[in-house]
Amino acid sequence: MNLYLLHKPYRMLSQFTDRKGPSDERRATLADVIKVPNIYPAGRLDHDSEGLILLSDDGELIHRISHPRHKQPKTYRVQVEGRPDDIALQALRQGIRLKDGMTQPARVRRLSDSELLERDPPLDPKRHPVTTWLELTISEGRNRQVRRMTAHVGHPTLRLVRVAIGSWRLDGLAPGEWRRETLHAPVAAPGRRDHGRTRGGPAGARPTHKRGSRR
């Protein structure tokens, strides 16, 4: 079965069509960067978030990746306003009480460098002179959860990039790029897929790696 790893750009919908009316300005969709037929995303990212989306034409695989019961950990690099202190980071680790209940404990660490390309358009340094990059891993999928968590501890999220879902990582993909991985292990155990000597393909084969349009 095939799995497609896509780097969703900023201000792109996590779907293939824009359901707005014909009089509204069209927004960018996944169809602008990946032309593979009959594939669907396993989960989503907000319009103003970036990073890894997994897609497949296999319904069972999509279900196992996206269903909350399977608790695939998701890792984000998050640029926040200000400089969170140790108390704020510990609160994120222990769990935050949001309107829809307590969050599960998260893994959080500060980053000296996000190792990401600059966003297009970039943040305005005059409006946001002091920011901090965090790496945050959660196993839930509530609506805008990471943004609500950082806002709760006093450090609103300015940029959010998902870099991993389970064992699948964004590594090497620029915004709008994607690659294909061929899975040979049971879908219940994505970490046991057969890589061979290259990422995502059978032994000795290269995964498909495409460059989509930039947004």
QUIKATA-V55392 format. One record per helix or strand of 3 or more residues. SS is the DSSP state (2 for helix, 1 for strand). FROM is the first residue (numbers start at 1). TO is the last residue. If there is no record, write none. Layout:
ss={SS SS}
from={FROM FROM}
to={TO TO}
This chain:
ss={1 2 1 2 2 1 2 1 1 2 1 1 2 1}
from={2 30 50 59 68 74 86 107 131 145 157 177 190 209}
to={8 32 56 66 70 81 94 111 138 152 165 182 192 211}
